[in-house]
Amino acid sequence: MISITDQEFRQIAEYMRTHCGVFLKEEKKALVIGRLQQVLVRENMSSFSEYYRHLLEDKTGKAAAVLVDKLTTHHTYFMREPEHFRYFRDHVLPYLRRTVKDRDLRIWSAACSTGEEPYTLAMLLDEGLGGEKEAWDARVLATDISAAVLAAAEQGIYANDKLEQLPAGWRLRYFQPCGESRSRLVEAIRRQVIFRKLNLMEPVFPFRKKFHVIFCRNVMIYFDPRTRQELVDKLYQMTEYGGWLFIGQSETLNRDATPYRYVLPSVYRKC
């Protein structure tokens, strides 16, 4: 196994912090070694210094994409932190149905990983809007820094055991068998989600309009305080007046530093 020196670890950690906002603590050394070991072997490299030079010299962006895929966490599942989805269904969506007069409903799932979160929102919209759905532009924008997870998400194919947290009616209505032990979301729901690659560290987000709802959950736990606050400020600028921000239940906002108003644990509003 190729070992990593303190300096090599600091170089990679600083690269991840600068380009992705991810803060790798010292105790993550073993994780870095384990996840990048095969990359070094495949590229016939003998040290992490050689790998770091390759990372800086590669102008195609492929090396950086591999690094991001290896060192970012993509763990997610349907109905993760279900209280958020219940609040969205029972309070947020009814309010938006009453108040969004042009029926242009804008929802953003940031750091969407393999798609379970935005597809859950799409199913809630389909159910909540009911017969009025065709009169609404209510698609979900889903972004992530990883091209690999976005490609998987766009397929909308999941192992059947991953669907067990969903209501039985949803499994019957929104999924079709796809092989022996997998299912695929129906086309109507897949079309309702737009997947795009986006780095949350971009200084300015490339959106023309603001969002009524932003889900940015379980990503800021990997950021240092300054990076976290910078992201929250940008999210606030992209939130419609009266709109909501949902963050992970293990995350909090500094109420003295953010103009978002606290609603519930991990739920905030721009008022």
C-alpha positions, 0 to 999 in steps of 0.5 A: 500500500502506498503511504501518504505523508503529512505534507501530501495529505495537506496538499490534497486536503487544501485542494478539496477545501478550495475546489469543493468546500470539503474540509478533510480533518487529520483523522481522514488520512486513512480514508484518503489512502483507501479511496485513492489507492486504486487510482494511483495503482491504475495510473502507475504512480508511486507516491501521492506527490506524483498524483498531486502533480498530475492533478494540477497538470491535468487540463482535461478536468478528468483527474479532478472529477475522479478525486471528487467522486472518490472523496465525497460522500454519496450516501442517501436513500428515499425518505431520508429525514422524513419529517422534512418531506411531511412538512413540505407536503402538509405546510409548504406545498399547500402554501405555495399552491395558494400564493404562486400565482403564475404557477411557476414553482421552483424547487432545488435539490442541491447535492442531490447525489443519486437522485432519491431526494429530488425524485421524492420531491417529484412524487410529492408534487405529483400527489399534492398537485393532483389534477392541477399538475398539468397547469403547473411548471413544477419541475425539480432542479437537482444538482451535484458536483459528481458527474458519476452520481448524476449519470446514475440518478438520471437513469432512475433505477434502484434496487427494490430493497431501496424502495422499502421506505416508500409508501406501498402506493408509491411503489405501485404507481411510480415504479416499474420492474427493471430486471429481477431485483430492481425497479425504475421510476416511471417516465413522468416522474423522471421528466419532472427532475432536471439534473445538472452538474454544479459545484456549490463553491461557485462564487455565483450560481448560474440561475436566472430565477430564485427558488421557492424551496431549497433542499441543501441537506447533509452537505455543510457538515463537511465544510468549515465554518467560513465556507458554510456561512458563504454557502448559506449567504448564496443560498439566501440570495437564491431564495424567493421571499417567503421561501424555505431552506431545508438543511440536514438534521445534524446541521444548524445555521448560526442565527446571529449570522444569517437572515433566514428565520428559524422555523423548525429544527433544520427548516428555515424561511426567508421572511 
